[in-house]
C-alpha cells in the first residue's frame, strides 16, 4: 500500500509540475523563432522592394511563405490546390481571424471600394479578366505588390504595374471590420 501511495504522490507531483511549464509548440526556442521571423521579414522586404522595418505583420508574411508555390486548383482551399477566392479566404481566416467564403463576386460585394493609390496591406484587389465580371482576387501587400493564386504558377506575388495586371485591374476593396 505504501508503494502505491508513493507512486501516486510522484505521479501527482509530475503532473502538477508539468502544468506550470510552457513549451514552445514548434519546439524551437524564442531565439530560433525570432531568427526565423527576421529571415522572413528580410526575404519579403527584398521581394517587395521596401525597408525591412516596413514588414511588421510577420504572421501575414509567414503565411505567404508557407503557401508560396501551392498549385492552382479551381474550387480548392488547401495545400493540395487552391483557387484565388479560396486562398483569400484561408489567408483571412488564418492571419486576420475573419471568416470569408464564396466566389470572387461575393467577396467583391462585401468590400467598400478603394482606389489603387489608397490601397493598404490586407486590402483586396479585384480584376476583370473574363468578360465584364470580376473574376480574380488577390491580397494587397505593399509597394503595388499583391499575393494571389495564379492559374499557371500557383500562389505567388505580382506587381499591379505589370502590363497584364495593369490591363485587367478593376478595383481595390476594403473589408468591413
Rosetta blueprint (number, residue, H / E / L):
1 X L
2 X H
3 X H
4 X H
5 X H
6 X H
7 X H
8 X H
9 X H
10 X H
11 X H
12 X H
13 X H
14 X H
15 X H
16 X H
17 X H
18 X H
19 X H
20 X L
21 X L
22 X L
23 X L
24 X L
25 X L
26 X L
27 X L
28 X L
29 X L
30 X H
31 X H
32 X H
33 X H
34 X H
35 X H
36 X H
37 X H
38 X H
39 X H
40 X H
41 X H
42 X H
43 X H
44 X H
45 X H
46 X H
47 X H
48 X H
49 X L
50 X L
51 X L
52 X H
53 X H
54 X H
55 X L
56 X L
57 X L
58 X H
59 X H
60 X H
61 X H
62 X H
63 X H
64 X H
65 X H
66 X H
67 X H
68 X L
69 X L
70 X L
71 X L
72 X E
73 X L
74 X L
75 X L
76 X L
77 X E
78 X E
79 X L
80 X L
81 X E
82 X E
83 X L
84 X H
85 X H
86 X H
87 X H
88 X H
89 X H
90 X H
91 X H
92 X H
93 X H
94 X H
95 X H
96 X H
97 X L
98 X L
99 X L
100 X L
101 X L
102 X L
103 X L
104 X H
105 X H
106 X H
107 X H
108 X H
109 X H
110 X H
111 X E
112 X E
113 X E
114 X E
115 X L
116 X H
117 X H
118 X H
119 X L
120 X L
121 X L
122 X L
123 X L
124 X E
125 X E
126 X E
127 X E
128 X L
129 X L
130 X L
131 X L
132 X L
133 X L
134 X L
135 X L
136 X E
137 X E
138 X E
139 X E
140 X E
141 X L
142 X L
143 X L
144 X L
145 X E
146 X E
147 X E
148 X E
149 X E
150 X E
151 X L
152 X L
153 X L
154 X E
155 X E
156 X E
157 X E
158 X E
159 X E
160 X L
161 X L
162 X L
163 X H
164 X H
165 X H
166 X H
167 X H
168 X H
169 X E
170 X E
171 X E
172 X E
173 X E
174 X E
175 X E
176 X L
177 X L
